[in-house]
Amino acid sequence: MLSFIVFKDILMYQTDSYLPILAEGLEHFVPLYVGSRKIMNPLPLDEQRVKVLNKGTALGWIREGIFKYFGGAPFFWNSLRKSNPKFIHAHYGFGGVLALPIQKKLKIPMIVTFHGHDATATDESGKQYFTHRLYVKKRSELQERAALFIAVSNFIKQKMIAQGYPEHKIITHYLGIDVDLFQPDPSIIREPIVLFVGRFVENKGGEYLIRAMECVQQTYPEAKLVLIGDGELREELEEMARHKIHNYQFLGMQTQDVIRKWLNKAKVLCVPSITIASGKSEAFGLVFIEANAMGVPVVSFDTGGIAEAVEHDKTGYLLPEKDWLGLAKYITLLLKDENLWQQLSTQGIQRVSQHFNMTIQKHKLEDIYNQLMQSGDYSLNWKKGDAFSFAYHSNKDTSI
């Protein structure tokens, strides 16, 4: 088994659960998780394969600061060398920038996956954050030194190209889900529930969902809105719901098990994401394919990469941004028309199985790693400054 580094600045939030799922269980590779520090109550990882600069002590904070500001961490380099990693897979653009000193010292190729706001946010929008300023400052160096860039959707790929990333070094690789885990239980009777799963922030469009549900409940009073998640707009959205709708429930943050139970009861998932002034948008939306896998049609806005997760008129309905009357129309249609609901439900399950199966996507990711190591369909060459160039040589569609 060959060791490789999975780099993320902070290890590892519950919302990052897909990262170790992707990295573990590969046939030829075993991950070493590397970051600046760990959060309290992080995702459970094999501690023998976790290396961080900052373990919460005063010296740890100094080490993290020196690493981030100056790229220095000599004792850290020695610790990483002992594991003999063959390459780095960094997550998020700013994660790639932070990992550049590791790539330089170990002289190994680096892959960087862009997940969303790292590709969509404007340079101005995040300038109050050090990591964003550092990313903007060193973006051109990252574009040159990284071997390959992975975009989680074609939408994100186009945003990266607009930032100056070389198109020949970018491939689209969709994240997948465990289709054995996300399976509907036909013995559970569906209820007229419209489900929201996400953060209560501006770009998730919660206000448009509540406006839509006001219309839905006027013609279909049994309809219930259930909102799972938390965020800065929760109180504002709860106040809005109190004045506009009559049958709703805010559940706060919930585990994946609880979310799956609600997906098994709901008839519609609606997370009507929008693009906001900062540029933040929906990169892809794993929750949409989780819903489809559970047989739940999606109603949302045609924002960002959502159209790659949801096929309009086949697995759900996508409306122009902020068209909350359109949301209401199609939510009501799916609640009332059982035959139509069943058709979209079945098509959603089939599409996820064909295109977003975690097992298949994991094999494709390992193929990328193997090609990097074997230099098969890719060229791996030294460039100035000990940088690697990892150029894709194929006429095939680069979405995998």
C-alpha positions as CSV (number, residue, x, y, z in Angstrom):
1,M,0.0,0.0,0.0
2,L,1.3,3.4,-0.9
3,S,0.9,6.3,1.5
4,F,-0.5,9.7,0.4
5,I,-1.4,12.9,2.2
6,V,-5.0,14.1,2.6
7,F,-4.5,17.8,3.5
8,K,-7.1,20.0,4.9
9,D,-6.4,23.1,7.0
10,I,-8.6,22.0,9.9
11,L,-9.4,18.4,10.6
12,M,-12.2,17.6,10.3
13,Y,-15.8,18.9,10.6
14,Q,-18.8,16.7,10.5
15,T,-19.7,18.2,7.2
16,D,-16.4,16.9,5.8
17,S,-17.5,13.3,6.4
18,Y,-17.3,12.5,2.7
19,L,-13.5,13.1,2.7
20,P,-12.4,10.1,4.8
21,I,-15.1,8.0,3.2
22,L,-13.5,8.7,-0.2
23,A,-9.9,8.2,1.1
24,E,-10.4,5.0,3.1
25,G,-10.8,1.6,1.6
26,L,-8.7,2.2,-1.5
27,E,-7.1,-0.8,-3.1
28,H,-3.5,0.6,-3.5
29,F,-3.4,3.7,-1.3
30,V,-3.7,4.5,2.4
31,P,-4.3,8.1,3.6
32,L,-2.3,10.2,6.0
33,Y,-4.4,13.0,7.3
34,V,-2.5,16.3,7.6
35,G,-3.6,19.7,8.7
36,S,-2.9,22.7,10.8
37,R,-5.0,21.6,13.7
38,K,-8.0,19.5,14.8
39,I,-11.3,20.8,15.9
40,M,-13.0,19.8,19.1
41,N,-15.0,16.6,18.6
42,P,-13.8,16.0,15.1
43,L,-14.7,13.2,12.8
44,P,-13.2,10.0,14.1
45,L,-9.9,9.2,12.3
46,D,-7.2,6.7,12.9
47,E,-4.9,8.8,15.2
48,Q,-1.8,6.9,14.0
49,R,-2.5,8.4,10.6
50,V,-3.2,12.0,11.7
51,K,-0.5,14.7,11.9
52,V,-1.2,18.3,12.8
53,L,1.1,21.2,13.6
54,N,-1.0,22.7,16.4
55,K,-2.3,20.4,19.2
56,G,-3.7,23.3,21.2
57,T,-0.6,24.3,23.2
58,A,1.0,27.8,23.1
59,L,3.9,26.2,21.1
60,G,1.3,24.6,18.8
61,W,-0.2,28.0,17.9
62,I,3.3,29.4,17.3
63,R,4.0,26.5,14.9
64,E,0.8,27.0,13.1
65,G,1.5,30.7,12.7
66,I,5.0,30.1,11.4
67,F,3.7,27.5,8.9
68,K,1.0,29.7,7.6
69,Y,2.9,32.9,7.4
70,F,6.3,31.7,6.4
71,G,5.9,28.1,5.2
72,G,8.3,26.8,7.9
73,A,8.0,23.6,9.9
74,P,11.3,21.6,9.8
75,F,10.3,19.1,12.5
76,F,7.0,18.6,10.7
77,W,8.7,17.8,7.4
78,N,10.8,15.1,9.1
79,S,7.7,13.6,10.6
80,L,5.9,13.5,7.2
81,R,8.9,12.0,5.4
82,K,8.9,9.0,7.7
83,S,5.5,8.0,6.2
84,N,7.0,8.2,2.7
85,P,3.9,9.8,1.1
86,K,3.9,9.6,-2.7
87,F,1.6,12.6,-3.4
88,I,-0.7,15.1,-1.7
89,H,-4.4,15.5,-2.2
90,A,-5.3,18.9,-0.8
91,H,-8.9,20.0,-0.4
92,Y,-10.2,23.5,-1.2
93,G,-8.1,26.0,-3.0
94,F,-6.8,27.7,0.1
95,G,-5.9,24.2,1.4
96,G,-3.8,23.7,-1.7
97,V,-2.0,27.0,-1.1
98,L,-1.3,26.0,2.5
99,A,0.0,22.7,1.4
100,L,2.5,24.2,-1.1
101,P,5.4,24.3,1.4
102,I,4.8,20.5,2.0
103,Q,4.9,19.8,-1.7
104,K,8.1,21.8,-2.1
105,K,9.9,20.2,0.8
106,L,8.8,16.6,0.0
107,K,9.1,17.1,-3.8
108,I,6.0,15.1,-4.5
109,P,3.1,15.9,-6.8
110,M,-0.1,17.5,-5.5
111,I,-3.7,17.2,-6.5
112,V,-6.2,19.9,-5.3
113,T,-9.9,19.5,-5.2
114,F,-12.1,22.6,-5.4
115,H,-15.4,22.1,-3.6
116,G,-17.3,25.4,-4.0
117,H,-16.8,28.8,-2.4
118,D,-13.1,28.5,-3.0
119,A,-13.9,28.8,-6.8
120,T,-17.0,31.0,-6.7
121,A,-16.1,33.7,-4.1
122,T,-14.8,37.0,-5.4
123,D,-11.3,38.1,-4.4
124,E,-12.9,41.0,-2.5
125,S,-15.5,39.1,-0.5
126,G,-13.1,37.2,1.7
127,K,-10.3,39.7,2.2
128,Q,-11.0,39.9,5.9
129,Y,-9.8,36.3,6.3
130,F,-6.0,35.5,6.3
131,T,-6.4,32.2,4.4
132,H,-8.4,34.0,1.6
133,R,-5.8,36.7,1.3
134,L,-3.0,34.1,1.2
135,Y,-4.9,32.2,-1.4
136,V,-5.3,35.2,-3.7
137,K,-1.6,36.1,-3.2
138,K,-0.4,32.6,-4.1
139,R,-3.0,31.5,-6.5
140,S,-0.7,31.8,-9.6
141,E,1.9,29.7,-7.8
142,L,-0.7,27.0,-7.0
143,Q,-1.8,27.0,-10.7
144,E,1.8,26.3,-11.7
145,R,2.9,23.9,-9.1
146,A,-0.1,21.6,-8.6
147,A,-0.1,18.5,-10.7
148,L,-3.9,18.3,-11.2
149,F,-7.0,20.1,-10.2
150,I,-10.3,18.3,-9.5
151,A,-13.6,20.2,-9.7
152,V,-16.7,18.7,-8.0
153,S,-18.8,19.9,-10.9
154,N,-18.5,21.4,-14.4
155,F,-19.9,24.6,-13.0
156,I,-16.9,24.8,-10.6
157,K,-14.5,23.9,-13.4
158,Q,-15.7,26.9,-15.4
159,K,-15.3,29.1,-12.3
160,M,-11.7,27.8,-11.9
161,I,-10.9,28.5,-15.6
162,A,-12.2,32.1,-15.0
163,Q,-9.7,32.4,-12.2
164,G,-6.9,31.5,-14.5
165,Y,-6.5,27.8,-13.8
166,P,-5.2,26.0,-16.9
167,E,-8.1,24.0,-18.4
168,H,-5.8,21.1,-19.4
169,K,-5.0,20.5,-15.7
170,I,-8.7,20.4,-14.5
171,I,-11.0,17.4,-14.5
172,T,-14.5,17.1,-13.1
173,H,-15.0,14.3,-10.7
174,Y,-18.4,14.0,-9.0
175,L,-18.6,13.0,-5.4
176,G,-20.8,10.0,-4.8
177,I,-22.9,8.6,-2.0
178,D,-23.3,5.2,-0.4
179,V,-26.3,3.9,-2.4
180,D,-26.6,0.9,0.0
181,L,-27.0,3.3,2.9
182,F,-29.3,5.8,1.2
183,Q,-32.1,3.4,0.3
184,P,-35.8,4.1,0.8
185,D,-37.8,1.8,3.1
186,P,-41.1,1.1,1.1
187,S,-42.8,0.0,4.3
188,I,-42.8,3.6,5.6
189,I,-45.7,5.6,4.4
190,R,-44.8,9.0,2.9
191,E,-46.3,12.1,4.4
192,P,-46.9,15.5,2.7
193,I,-43.6,16.8,4.1
194,V,-41.4,19.3,2.3
195,L,-37.9,18.9,3.7
196,F,-35.0,21.4,3.8
197,V,-31.5,20.2,4.8
198,G,-28.8,22.8,4.9
199,R,-27.4,25.8,6.7
200,F,-29.5,28.9,7.4
201,V,-27.4,31.3,5.4
202,E,-28.3,33.7,2.6
203,N,-27.2,31.6,-0.3
204,K,-29.4,28.6,0.7
205,G,-32.5,30.6,0.0
206,G,-34.6,29.8,3.1
207,E,-36.8,32.9,2.7
208,Y,-37.9,31.8,-0.8
209,L,-38.9,28.4,0.6
210,I,-41.0,29.9,3.3
211,R,-42.7,32.2,0.8
212,A,-43.4,29.3,-1.4
213,M,-44.8,27.2,1.4
214,E,-47.2,30.0,2.2
215,C,-48.7,29.5,-1.2
216,V,-48.6,25.7,-1.0
217,Q,-50.4,25.6,2.3
218,Q,-53.2,27.8,1.0
219,T,-54.1,25.1,-1.5
220,Y,-52.8,22.1,0.3
221,P,-53.1,22.9,4.1
222,E,-51.9,19.4,5.1
223,A,-48.4,20.2,3.7
224,K,-45.7,20.5,6.4
225,L,-42.3,22.1,6.2
226,V,-39.5,20.5,8.1
227,L,-36.2,22.3,8.3
228,I,-33.0,20.6,9.4
229,G,-29.9,22.7,10.0
230,D,-28.6,25.8,11.7
231,G,-27.0,29.1,10.9
232,E,-26.9,32.8,11.3
233,L,-30.4,33.4,9.8
234,R,-32.2,30.8,11.9
235,E,-34.0,33.4,14.2
236,E,-35.0,35.5,11.2
237,L,-36.4,32.5,9.3
238,E,-38.2,31.3,12.4
239,E,-39.8,34.7,12.8
240,M,-40.8,34.7,9.1
241,A,-42.3,31.3,9.4
242,R,-44.4,32.3,12.4
243,H,-46.0,35.0,10.3
244,K,-46.5,33.2,7.0
245,I,-47.0,29.5,7.5
246,H,-48.9,27.3,10.0
247,N,-47.4,23.8,9.8
248,Y,-43.7,23.7,10.2
249,Q,-40.8,22.5,12.4
250,F,-37.2,23.7,12.9
251,L,-35.2,20.7,14.1
252,G,-31.7,22.2,14.2
253,M,-28.6,20.2,13.4
254,Q,-29.2,16.4,13.1
255,T,-27.2,13.3,12.4
256,Q,-27.1,11.5,9.1
257,D,-29.3,8.8,10.5
258,V,-32.0,11.2,11.5
259,I,-31.8,13.0,8.1
260,R,-32.2,9.7,6.3
261,K,-35.3,9.0,8.4
262,W,-36.8,12.3,7.4
263,L,-35.9,11.7,3.7
264,N,-37.8,8.4,4.0
265,K,-40.9,10.2,5.2
266,A,-40.8,13.3,3.0
267,K,-42.3,13.7,-0.4
268,V,-40.2,16.7,-1.6
269,L,-36.8,18.1,-0.9
270,C,-36.5,21.9,-1.4
271,V,-33.2,23.7,-0.9
272,P,-33.6,26.7,-3.2
273,S,-30.0,28.0,-3.3
274,I,-29.2,31.3,-4.9
275,T,-26.0,33.1,-5.9
276,I,-25.2,36.0,-3.6
277,A,-23.1,39.2,-4.0
278,S,-19.9,37.5,-2.7
279,G,-20.2,35.1,-5.6
280,K,-21.0,32.2,-3.3
281,S,-23.3,29.7,-5.0
282,E,-24.2,26.0,-5.0
283,A,-21.3,24.0,-6.3
284,F,-23.2,20.7,-6.7
285,G,-25.2,19.7,-3.7
286,L,-24.7,16.3,-2.2
287,V,-28.1,16.6,-0.4
288,F,-29.9,16.6,-3.8
289,I,-28.5,13.2,-4.8
290,E,-29.0,11.9,-1.2
291,A,-32.7,12.8,-1.6
292,N,-33.0,11.3,-5.1
293,A,-31.3,8.1,-3.8
294,M,-34.0,7.9,-1.1
295,G,-36.7,8.4,-3.8
296,V,-37.4,12.0,-3.0
297,P,-37.9,14.4,-5.9
298,V,-36.2,17.8,-5.7
299,V,-37.6,21.2,-6.3
300,S,-35.0,24.0,-6.3
301,F,-33.6,26.9,-8.3
302,D,-31.3,26.3,-11.3
303,T,-28.3,27.7,-9.5
304,G,-24.6,26.9,-9.9
305,G,-24.0,23.1,-10.3
306,I,-27.5,22.0,-9.1
307,A,-28.5,21.1,-12.7
308,E,-25.7,18.5,-12.7
309,A,-27.1,16.8,-9.6
310,V,-30.8,17.2,-10.5
311,E,-32.2,16.5,-14.0
312,H,-35.0,18.8,-14.6
313,D,-38.4,17.1,-15.3
314,K,-36.8,13.7,-14.6
315,T,-35.6,13.7,-11.0
316,G,-37.1,17.0,-9.9
317,Y,-37.8,20.6,-11.1
318,L,-35.4,23.5,-11.4
319,L,-36.8,27.1,-11.5
320,P,-35.1,30.4,-12.2
321,E,-33.5,31.9,-9.2
322,K,-35.8,33.6,-6.7
323,D,-39.0,32.3,-8.5
324,W,-40.7,31.3,-5.3
325,L,-44.1,31.1,-7.1
326,G,-42.5,28.5,-9.4
327,L,-41.3,26.5,-6.3
328,A,-44.8,26.6,-4.9
329,K,-46.3,25.4,-8.2
330,Y,-44.1,22.3,-8.5
331,I,-44.1,21.4,-4.8
332,T,-47.9,21.4,-4.9
333,L,-47.9,19.4,-8.1
334,L,-45.7,16.7,-6.5
335,L,-47.7,16.6,-3.3
336,K,-51.0,16.2,-5.2
337,D,-50.1,14.0,-8.2
338,E,-49.1,10.5,-6.9
339,N,-48.3,9.1,-10.3
340,L,-46.0,11.9,-11.2
341,W,-44.3,11.7,-7.9
342,Q,-43.8,8.0,-8.3
343,Q,-42.3,8.5,-11.8
344,L,-39.7,11.1,-10.6
345,S,-39.0,9.1,-7.5
346,T,-38.1,6.0,-9.5
347,Q,-36.0,8.0,-12.0
348,G,-34.1,9.7,-9.2
349,I,-33.1,6.4,-7.6
350,Q,-32.0,5.0,-11.0
351,R,-30.0,8.1,-11.9
352,V,-28.1,8.2,-8.6
353,S,-27.2,4.5,-8.9
354,Q,-25.9,5.0,-12.4
355,H,-23.9,8.3,-12.0
356,F,-23.2,9.0,-8.3
357,N,-22.5,5.6,-6.7
358,M,-19.8,6.1,-4.1
359,T,-18.1,2.8,-4.9
360,I,-17.8,3.6,-8.6
361,Q,-16.6,7.2,-7.9
362,K,-14.0,5.9,-5.5
363,H,-12.7,3.5,-8.2
364,K,-12.5,6.4,-10.6
365,L,-10.6,8.5,-8.0
366,E,-8.1,5.6,-7.5
367,D,-7.7,5.5,-11.3
368,I,-6.6,9.1,-11.1
369,Y,-4.1,8.3,-8.4
370,N,-2.8,5.3,-10.3
371,Q,-2.3,7.4,-13.5
372,L,-0.4,10.0,-11.4
373,M,1.9,7.3,-10.1
374,Q,2.3,5.4,-13.4
375,S,2.3,8.5,-15.6
376,G,0.0,6.6,-18.0
377,D,-2.4,8.9,-19.7
378,Y,-0.8,11.8,-17.9
379,S,2.6,13.4,-18.3
380,L,4.5,14.1,-15.0
381,N,7.5,16.3,-15.6
382,W,9.7,18.7,-13.6
383,K,9.2,22.4,-14.2
384,K,11.2,25.3,-12.9
385,G,11.4,25.5,-9.1
386,D,10.9,21.7,-8.7
387,A,7.2,22.0,-9.7
388,F,5.3,19.2,-11.3
389,S,3.2,19.5,-14.4
390,F,0.4,17.0,-14.6
391,A,-1.2,17.4,-18.0
392,Y,-4.2,15.4,-19.1
393,H,-3.8,13.8,-22.6
394,S,-7.1,12.7,-23.8
395,N,-9.9,13.7,-26.2
396,K,-12.5,12.2,-23.8
397,D,-14.9,14.1,-21.7
398,T,-13.1,15.1,-18.5
399,S,-16.1,14.6,-16.3
400,I,-15.8,11.3,-14.4
